Amino acid sequence: MKHRLLRVNELLKRELSALLVREMTFGDLLVTVNQVDVTPDLKSAHVYISVLGSKGRNEVLPKLEANRASLQADLARHVVLKYTPHLVFHLDDSIARGSRVLEILQEIDPPPAVETNEHHDS
């Protein structure tokens, strides 16, 4: 991927994260922007959202979709690009999956006790 696209992805991720904190509330849920992938023509941006918490998880994407136009307008004011990308939201459950995998691994094989092998030279 080109260096410019990487910079645009990171800039949009940072700005969208700030917008979500300032402009939207999700109750007891922690909603974070994990990744933004902008198409090479800068007309679309796939936004991967992570949701931590149990109640209301299924309402996050519809709420983001309902507020997409205002989020894009706010983004256009903060980030100057030739085109303001059309935001497409996706639920990214990789953090929850990774956490679950770690829990399973802990259950299967608890970590060994750390042995201290100190060598003393006399």
Backbone as CSV, one residue per row, in Angstrom:
resi,resn,N_x,N_y,N_z,CA_x,CA_y,CA_z,C_x,C_y,C_z
1,MET,0.849,-1.178,0.000,0.000,0.000,0.000,0.887,1.230,0.000
2,LYS,0.436,2.229,-0.691,1.239,3.439,-0.798,1.297,4.183,0.532
3,HIS,2.388,4.880,0.707,2.626,5.629,1.935,1.519,6.649,2.195
4,ARG,1.052,7.322,1.153,0.004,8.337,1.313,-1.290,7.713,1.833
5,LEU,-1.672,6.558,1.292,-2.893,5.899,1.754,-2.773,5.485,3.216
6,LEU,-1.605,5.040,3.615,-1.399,4.682,5.014,-1.584,5.897,5.918
7,ARG,-1.058,7.040,5.488,-1.213,8.273,6.279,-2.669,8.700,6.343
8,VAL,-3.383,8.592,5.218,-4.807,8.964,5.193,-5.599,8.024,6.101
9,ASN,-5.305,6.720,6.036,-5.987,5.749,6.907,-5.807,6.119,8.373
10,GLU,-4.581,6.417,8.754,-4.290,6.737,10.150,-4.945,8.052,10.568
11,LEU,-4.921,9.038,9.691,-5.550,10.327,9.979,-7.056,10.163,10.166
12,LEU,-7.701,9.430,9.272,-9.147,9.209,9.386,-9.489,8.417,10.641
13,LYS,-8.665,7.451,10.968,-8.893,6.654,12.183,-8.851,7.553,13.414
14,ARG,-7.839,8.412,13.483,-7.692,9.307,14.632,-8.851,10.291,14.721
15,GLU,-9.227,10.887,13.587,-10.321,11.865,13.582,-11.670,11.222,13.891
16,LEU,-11.929,10.049,13.311,-13.197,9.362,13.592,-13.289,8.945,15.056
17,SER,-12.173,8.496,15.614,-12.163,8.133,17.040,-12.535,9.333,17.894
18,ALA,-11.947,10.476,17.587,-12.243,11.701,18.337,-13.703,12.112,18.151
19,LEU,-14.225,11.990,16.928,-15.626,12.333,16.671,-16.576,11.438,17.457
20,LEU,-16.282,10.158,17.504,-17.151,9.243,18.244,-17.174,9.593,19.726
21,VAL,-16.029,9.976,20.266,-15.967,10.353,21.677,-16.756,11.643,21.921
22,ARG,-16.584,12.626,21.032,-17.228,13.932,21.222,-18.712,13.929,20.887
23,GLU,-19.101,13.263,19.814,-20.438,13.430,19.260,-21.436,12.331,19.600
24,MET,-20.966,11.171,20.024,-21.892,10.056,20.213,-21.715,9.414,21.584
25,THR,-22.814,8.840,22.084,-22.759,8.097,23.337,-23.303,6.700,23.082
26,PHE,-22.697,5.734,23.733,-23.092,4.340,23.554,-23.385,3.665,24.884
27,GLY,-23.751,4.449,25.885,-24.066,3.868,27.187,-22.833,3.278,27.844
28,ASP,-22.951,2.032,28.289,-21.853,1.368,28.997,-20.876,0.675,28.066
29,LEU,-21.076,0.803,26.764,-20.214,0.131,25.800,-18.965,0.961,25.512
30,LEU,-17.879,0.267,25.264,-16.656,0.924,24.815,-16.540,0.679,23.315
31,VAL,-16.689,1.738,22.535,-16.653,1.638,21.080,-15.373,2.302,20.595
32,THR,-14.570,1.536,19.868,-13.304,2.073,19.366,-13.164,1.800,17.874
33,VAL,-12.415,2.662,17.217,-12.108,2.474,15.799,-10.798,1.709,15.740
34,ASN,-10.857,0.467,15.247,-9.647,-0.364,15.166,-8.820,-0.053,13.933
35,GLN,-9.512,0.157,12.810,-8.797,0.322,11.553,-9.684,1.063,10.564
36,VAL,-9.063,1.814,9.676,-9.755,2.453,8.561,-8.989,2.098,7.299
37,ASP,-9.714,1.591,6.308,-9.112,1.271,5.008,-9.795,2.116,3.943
38,VAL,-9.056,3.067,3.391,-9.574,3.939,2.350,-9.265,3.317,0.996
39,THR,-10.228,3.388,0.078,-9.983,2.894,-1.275,-8.988,3.831,-1.957
40,PRO,-8.238,3.339,-2.934,-7.220,4.181,-3.583,-7.770,5.473,-4.200
41,ASP,-9.055,5.482,-4.609,-9.632,6.709,-5.162,-10.160,7.651,-4.079
42,LEU,-10.014,7.276,-2.819,-10.423,8.069,-1.647,-11.932,8.300,-1.570
43,LYS,-12.718,7.526,-2.293,-14.169,7.752,-2.290,-14.902,6.927,-1.246
44,SER,-14.281,5.871,-0.743,-14.894,5.040,0.300,-13.874,4.744,1.383
45,ALA,-14.392,4.625,2.598,-13.537,4.251,3.724,-14.260,3.183,4.524
46,HIS,-13.626,2.039,4.656,-14.173,0.957,5.464,-13.648,1.144,6.885
47,VAL,-14.587,1.326,7.814,-14.245,1.630,9.198,-14.562,0.403,10.045
48,TYR,-13.538,-0.146,10.695,-13.701,-1.346,11.508,-13.810,-0.939,12.975
49,ILE,-14.966,-1.254,13.558,-15.322,-0.828,14.899,-15.268,-2.020,15.851
50,SER,-14.695,-1.809,17.020,-14.677,-2.819,18.064,-15.604,-2.359,19.182
51,VAL,-16.408,-3.296,19.707,-17.351,-2.972,20.771,-17.081,-3.894,21.950
52,LEU,-16.749,-3.310,23.090,-16.568,-4.084,24.311,-17.702,-3.761,25.266
53,GLY,-18.307,-4.805,25.793,-19.484,-4.679,26.644,-20.552,-5.599,26.096
54,SER,-21.562,-5.878,26.893,-22.529,-6.879,26.449,-23.877,-6.286,26.043
55,LYS,-24.419,-5.378,26.835,-25.759,-4.860,26.541,-25.718,-3.836,25.420
56,GLY,-26.520,-4.056,24.379,-26.642,-3.089,23.302,-25.632,-3.201,22.194
57,ARG,-24.839,-4.263,22.173,-23.829,-4.446,21.108,-24.442,-4.349,19.717
58,ASN,-25.628,-4.949,19.570,-26.265,-5.021,18.250,-26.805,-3.681,17.774
59,GLU,-26.843,-2.699,18.652,-27.374,-1.386,18.286,-26.298,-0.422,17.804
60,VAL,-25.040,-0.798,17.950,-23.941,0.122,17.624,-23.878,0.403,16.124
61,LEU,-23.834,-0.644,15.289,-23.725,-0.427,13.835,-24.925,0.342,13.283
62,PRO,-26.175,-0.023,13.644,-27.300,0.786,13.153,-27.224,2.252,13.594
63,LYS,-26.741,2.492,14.799,-26.605,3.872,15.290,-25.547,4.627,14.479
64,LEU,-24.432,3.955,14.185,-23.385,4.589,13.374,-23.904,4.868,11.963
65,GLU,-24.623,3.904,11.389,-25.195,4.096,10.047,-26.170,5.271,10.033
66,ALA,-26.989,5.377,11.065,-27.968,6.466,11.142,-27.280,7.827,11.234
67,ASN,-26.091,7.855,11.816,-25.348,9.113,11.985,-24.225,9.277,10.972
68,ARG,-24.195,8.415,9.963,-23.105,8.424,8.983,-22.954,9.782,8.295
69,ALA,-24.059,10.370,7.850,-23.991,11.649,7.121,-23.386,12.754,7.988
70,SER,-23.804,12.842,9.236,-23.256,13.892,10.098,-21.792,13.603,10.446
71,LEU,-21.444,12.323,10.611,-20.038,11.989,10.859,-19.172,12.357,9.656
72,GLN,-19.670,12.086,8.445,-18.926,12.457,7.237,-18.779,13.969,7.128
73,ALA,-19.848,14.704,7.452,-19.783,16.165,7.388,-18.763,16.701,8.393
74,ASP,-18.778,16.170,9.610,-17.804,16.586,10.630,-16.387,16.224,10.197
75,LEU,-16.256,15.055,9.605,-14.944,14.609,9.116,-14.436,15.549,8.026
76,ALA,-15.331,15.989,7.145,-14.944,16.900,6.063,-14.439,18.238,6.617
77,ARG,-14.992,18.669,7.755,-14.534,19.918,8.360,-13.156,19.782,8.998
78,HIS,-12.825,18.585,9.474,-11.557,18.386,10.174,-10.427,17.885,9.276
79,VAL,-10.787,17.180,8.209,-9.777,16.590,7.326,-10.017,17.103,5.907
80,VAL,-9.027,17.756,5.343,-9.164,18.307,3.997,-8.626,17.297,2.986
81,LEU,-9.552,16.716,2.225,-9.205,15.788,1.157,-9.976,16.198,-0.093
82,LYS,-9.534,15.723,-1.233,-10.250,16.020,-2.469,-11.694,15.545,-2.380
83,TYR,-11.881,14.336,-1.875,-13.213,13.790,-1.626,-13.302,13.408,-0.159
84,THR,-14.475,13.615,0.422,-14.698,13.061,1.750,-15.210,11.648,1.526
85,PRO,-14.509,10.648,2.039,-14.905,9.268,1.746,-16.271,8.908,2.325
86,HIS,-16.981,8.058,1.596,-18.238,7.484,2.071,-17.863,6.441,3.117
87,LEU,-18.384,6.597,4.342,-18.014,5.699,5.430,-18.853,4.423,5.393
88,VAL,-18.175,3.299,5.464,-18.845,2.000,5.523,-18.369,1.336,6.812
89,PHE,-19.310,1.101,7.734,-18.950,0.571,9.049,-19.027,-0.955,9.070
90,HIS,-18.037,-1.556,9.732,-17.987,-3.006,9.911,-17.689,-3.282,11.379
91,LEU,-18.305,-4.323,11.915,-18.011,-4.734,13.281,-16.766,-5.609,13.263
92,ASP,-15.763,-5.221,14.003,-14.502,-5.962,14.079,-14.446,-6.637,15.444
93,ASP,-14.645,-7.940,15.449,-14.642,-8.654,16.724,-13.322,-9.370,16.987
94,SER,-12.259,-8.936,16.328,-10.969,-9.611,16.474,-10.426,-9.508,17.901
95,ILE,-10.661,-8.391,18.580,-10.167,-8.245,19.947,-10.906,-9.202,20.867
96,ALA,-12.228,-9.277,20.730,-13.013,-10.200,21.553,-12.629,-11.649,21.258
97,ARG,-12.414,-11.961,19.974,-12.013,-13.329,19.612,-10.649,-13.652,20.203
98,GLY,-9.717,-12.723,20.100,-8.380,-12.929,20.656,-8.421,-13.117,22.162
99,SER,-9.241,-12.327,22.821,-9.397,-12.445,24.266,-9.955,-13.815,24.632
100,ARG,-10.935,-14.276,23.870,-11.534,-15.595,24.121,-10.517,-16.711,23.891
101,VAL,-9.706,-16.583,22.857,-8.667,-17.585,22.587,-7.689,-17.642,23.759
102,LEU,-7.297,-16.491,24.284,-6.380,-16.464,25.426,-7.007,-17.119,26.652
103,GLU,-8.309,-16.878,26.875,-9.007,-17.519,27.991,-8.985,-19.035,27.836
104,ILE,-9.266,-19.514,26.630,-9.275,-20.958,26.377,-7.891,-21.543,26.603
105,LEU,-6.862,-20.851,26.118,-5.494,-21.336,26.316,-5.134,-21.394,27.798
106,GLN,-5.597,-20.421,28.569,-5.341,-20.426,30.011,-6.002,-21.631,30.668
107,GLU,-7.221,-21.960,30.224,-7.938,-23.099,30.796,-7.245,-24.408,30.446
108,ILE,-6.756,-24.516,29.224,-6.124,-25.748,28.764,-4.775,-25.961,29.437
109,ASP,-3.954,-24.941,29.420,-2.582,-25.076,29.893,-2.181,-23.829,30.663
110,PRO,-2.352,-23.845,31.998,-1.950,-22.662,32.760,-0.454,-22.407,32.590
111,PRO,-0.043,-21.159,32.622,1.379,-20.855,32.414,2.237,-21.496,33.499
112,PRO,3.414,-21.966,33.125,4.299,-22.599,34.116,4.831,-21.562,35.101
113,ALA,5.140,-22.053,36.281,5.730,-21.174,37.286,7.105,-20.742,36.789
114,VAL,7.430,-19.505,37.011,8.708,-18.975,36.543,9.809,-19.428,37.498
115,GLU,10.795,-20.093,36.932,11.922,-20.541,37.744,13.033,-19.509,37.652
116,THR,13.678,-19.293,38.742,14.811,-18.373,38.733,16.084,-19.186,38.834
117,ASN,16.830,-19.202,37.783,18.129,-19.887,37.742,19.216,-18.837,37.785
118,GLU,19.658,-18.560,38.969,20.716,-17.575,39.096,22.036,-18.291,39.225
119,HIS,22.976,-17.868,38.429,24.316,-18.435,38.487,25.220,-17.466,39.246
120,HIS,25.816,-17.996,40.275,26.747,-17.173,41.055,28.154,-17.636,40.756
121,ASP,28.949,-16.743,40.274,30.347,-17.072,40.001,31.158,-16.777,41.251
122,SER,31.957,-17.737,41.688,32.768,-17.511,42.882,34.206,-17.318,42.514
